[in-house]
């Protein structure tokens, strides 16, 4: 099973927990669009607290919520998840 590092310093950890990477990218995309957590939650159909938990890497969104959130942010889920893979330095084991 892969060991995921804490996302405090990417220079010290070659891998970042995918949940943390997802949350960081979600926050970045949301703020780039000048959207509050409340606005994103309303557009996606969730509570602000749920968005906050995802952004902090404290909970994992379901596939349905990933699709809803990505739709609200106007990005294809596949594109967003590829960005998460890259941010988390994800590679298949060899």
LINJOCOR-V591655 format. One record per backbone hydrogen bond with DSSP energy under -0.5 kcal/mol. CO is the residue of the C=O (numbers start at 0). NH is the residue of the N-H. E is the energy in kcal/mol with one decimal. If there is no record, write none. Layout:
CO_NH_E / CO_NH_E
This chain:
1_3_-0.6 / 4_16_-1.2 / 5_8_-0.7 / 8_11_-0.6 / 8_12_-1.4 / 11_13_-0.5 / 14_4_-0.6 / 16_20_-2.5 / 17_21_-2.7 / 18_22_-2.1 / 19_23_-2.7 / 20_24_-2.4 / 21_25_-2.4 / 22_26_-2.5 / 23_27_-2.3 / 24_28_-2.8 / 25_29_-2.7 / 26_30_-2.8 / 27_31_-2.2 / 28_32_-1.4 / 29_34_-2.3 / 30_33_-1.6 / 35_39_-2.5 / 36_40_-2.8 / 37_41_-2.4 / 38_42_-2.5 / 39_43_-2.6 / 40_44_-1.8 / 40_45_-2.6 / 46_49_-0.5 / 46_50_-1.5 / 47_51_-2.5 / 48_52_-2.4 / 49_53_-2.2 / 50_54_-2.6 / 51_55_-1.8 / 52_57_-2.7 / 52_58_-0.8 / 53_56_-1.8 / 58_60_-0.5 / 61_65_-2.3 / 62_66_-2.2 / 63_67_-2.4 / 64_68_-2.9 / 65_69_-2.7 / 66_70_-2.3 / 67_71_-2.2 / 68_72_-1.6 / 69_74_-2.4 / 70_73_-1.1 / 75_79_-2.3 / 76_80_-2.9 / 77_81_-1.7 / 78_82_-1.8 / 79_83_-1.9 / 80_84_-2.6 / 81_85_-2.2 / 82_86_-2.6 / 83_87_-2.3 / 84_89_-2.6 / 85_88_-1.2 / 87_15_-1.1
